[in-house]
Amino acid sequence: MTGCDFENKYYIYQNDEEGDKKGHKLMRAKEKSGWCARNCMHPDCKPFKVIIEHEGGPRDGDNILELNREFRCTCCCFNRPEMDVNYVENGANEYVGKVTQPWYCCDKGLMIWTAKAKMFMKSELIAANSDFSAKCPARVAKLSISDMKKPGGESVGIVQKRTAGCVQSAITTADNFSANFPDDATPQTRALIMSSILLMDFAYFEEKQDNRNKEGGIEVEL
């Protein structure tokens, strides 16, 4: 075991009313980053790129979204990190918006911004990593980890994280998340919410992989 951190990969599925995945994989998301960034930099500072592409079918491998977070020298409230989201399908290069990671004294969370620099949603963590990161959980369970709220405070959705259970946790560090989009979500806001879940994993649930497989899953209501 080297203790090195490797590039993450996620598969994206449609979910059912209970938040469980159904059907085949729709998309995959692949991290692109340097070894030094992953293993030597603080999580708030490190740069990375995530490519979300079609999975399977005639368009397998075609890019859909590109998420890009530049290096930031940050401390407390100074120069906080942010991740740009761009729509790149069929040769497009359209800026969709960004997800920022503000500084909180005690709490944790993210802010989601539209392309017009309007903050339209906050994702507030309601369970810390230490609450459910036991190395050998007794059983599979769903835990609500983030409350998605509009700027006025109205809750519009919950992000859940699924524990893997003892046997699976011994062979993989995969994280599985589930979320339902708000009823009035546009394609652009859906892309931003899905991107925020990826950043949430990078920012708050990342651990050294010890050479174990890290292929997470995201289930969303399409």
C-alpha positions, -999 to +999 in steps of 0.1 A: +000+000+000+015+033-011-009+057+005-011+077-027-042+093-040-054+084-075-077+101-100-114+097-092-140+082-115-178+084-111-207+068-129-240+087-132-273+069-132-310+079-131-326+073-098-361+061-087-384+077-061-365+061-033-332+075-045-319+042-057-302+039-091-322+023-119-312+012-154-278+015-170-251+040-166-258+073-184-226+093-180-192+090-164-171+116-148-133+114-148-108+135-128-078+149-145-051+161-121-014+159-114+002+135-088+016+164-068-017+182-067-035+151-054-008+141-029+010+172-018-015+200-018-043+209+007-077+199-007-088+236-008-058+246-029-053+218-054-063+223-091-082+196-110-104+191-140-134+167-143-147+156-177-183+143-178-190+123-209-216+099-224-214+063-212-224+036-237-243+038-269-233+055-302-221+086-283-199+068-258-170+090-248-184+122-262-178+151-237-208+169-222-195+190-194-160+202-183-155+212-147-123+232-139-109+244-106-077+264-108-050+264-081-059+288-053-036+298-024-063+301+002-066+305+039-097+310+060-118+336+041-090+347+018-092+337-019-117+309-016-117+281-043-143+280-070-150+255-098-162+266-133-187+245-152-187+246-190-210+229-215-188+214-242-210+189-261-207+189-299-179+214-299-197+240-278-179+260-251-207+276-230-201+289-195-229+275-174-219+288-140-197+280-110-197+263-076-178+281-048-166+268-015-170+297+010-153+298+044-174+289+074-163+292+110-181+260+121-203+248+093-195+234+058-212+239+025-211+251-011-227+279-031-240+275-067-239+304-091-255+309-126-236+322-156-250+357-147-232+356-114-264+351-095-263+328-064-294+306-067-287+278-043-267+268-012-258+233-003-253+231+034-237+200+050-258+186+078-236+157+086-198+158+090-175+132+075-167+119+110-204+111+116-204+082+092-168+074+081-164+043+102-140+019+085-163-010+087-200+000+088-222-029+098-247-025+069-256-004+039-274+028+049-284+061+034-274+093+052-286+128+044-255+149+042-266+181+025-296+203+025-301+222-008-316+257-002-326+287-022-311+320-011-342+328+010-337+296+030-363+274+014-352+238+012-356+223-023-338+190-019-315+166+000-283+150-010-278+115+004-246+095+008-248+057+008-225+037+031-211+007+014-213-019+042-184-038+058-175-061+030-175-036+002-156-010+023-128-035+026-122-036-011-132-001-023-134+035-012-163+043-035-187+070-025-222+069-038-245+100-037-281+105-046-301+137-052-334+148-067-335+180-087-360+208-078-392+208-098-382+241-116-347+230-125-334+239-160-308+218-178-282+244-167-291+243-130-292+205-132-257+205-145-246+228-117-262+208-090-247+176-103-213+193-105-217+205-069-220+169-057-187+161-073-170+191-056-186+181-023-169+148-025-136+163-034-138+190-007-153+170+023-151+133+017-118+127+000-094+102+017-061+087+007-070+057-014-042+032-003-043+017-039-079+007-035-104+013-063-122+046-062-152+045-085-181+064-071-216+067-082-241+096-085-278+089-089-299+119-101-336+123-111-336+132-148 
